[in-house]
Amino acid sequence: MNASILTPTLALIRDTFREAFARRIFWGFFGCSSALLVFLLLVTKIDVRVGGLPSASDIGGAASPEAVYSVLQTQSIIAMVLYYAGTALAVFASAGLVSAMFEPGRIELLLSKPLSRTHLLLGRYLGNVLVVVANILYLIVGSWIIFGLKTGVWGAGFLLSSVFIILNFSVLLAVIVLVGVLWDSSAVAIMVTFALMIITPILAQVASMDQVLGSETSRTIVRVLYQVLPKTSDLGSMVRSTILHQPIESWMPVWTTALFGAVVLALGVRRFSQRTF
């Protein structure tokens, strides 16, 4: 990457991290993650003692298929909690970071920098993503190490599941950015994002909904919405499948969700470029 692009981009990322530290957002994430890791450490220790999660040392140094599956099932439950609860927390935190960018005085200072508006907004977006990614990886890798040390099972699927969590958040953050550019409101951004998180799992039941919807028009609307909007529920199912080493039937939810995020982010960049402050 050209130094003229890389240097200001790194500066924007660093500025975002500083703001996350200053607003206690990063430390809030870190504290919640650390508390969960401590809880997981204690619970796993108890479970191994009582036989709930058989460790490799309990069975001659090699985990049985039943023991491995028990560990993977527990990891999938934890990953699903992280997927939904972690994303919700990240949305709350990031909405504040995005809206802060448009505060009077702050936005004028940022726009005074010798950067294009596109570069400025994308740099802040990337910084927000990395703030959350740092905490997600800390929690995922920490949980993986705890399970590995306590049970002797080092399933790579638990680590890989973080990709879907990060993708889901990155797309929702694009929505937050667009709403922030349009209305300068973290509250509206949170409401719109949570509305998506609620409605998309419902739309994922498109086959069942076909049987209860009263007209072909309504069925068509539901199908179109399912195809267009991010596949939050489907990505959650892929998290579980990855951990349990189950085949993923279709990668459509990944690329359609990523495409939705790219389009929404592009709309946010376009609106930001045209807006007067």
Secondary structure, DSSP 8 states (H G I E B T S, - for coil): --HHHHHHHHHHHHHHHHHHHHTTHHHHHHHHHHHHHHHHHHHHHHHHHHTSS--GGGGTTS--HHHHHHHHHHHHHHHHHIIIIIHHHHHHHHHHHHHHTTSTTHHHHHHTSSS-HHHHHHHHHHHHHHHHHHHHHHHHHHHHHHHHHHHS---HHHHHHHHHHHHHHHHHHHHHHHHHHHH--HHHHHHHHHHHHHHHHHHTTHHHHHHH-SSHHHHHHHHHHHHHS--HHHHHHHHHHHHTT---S--HHHHHHHHHHHHHHHHHHHHHHH---
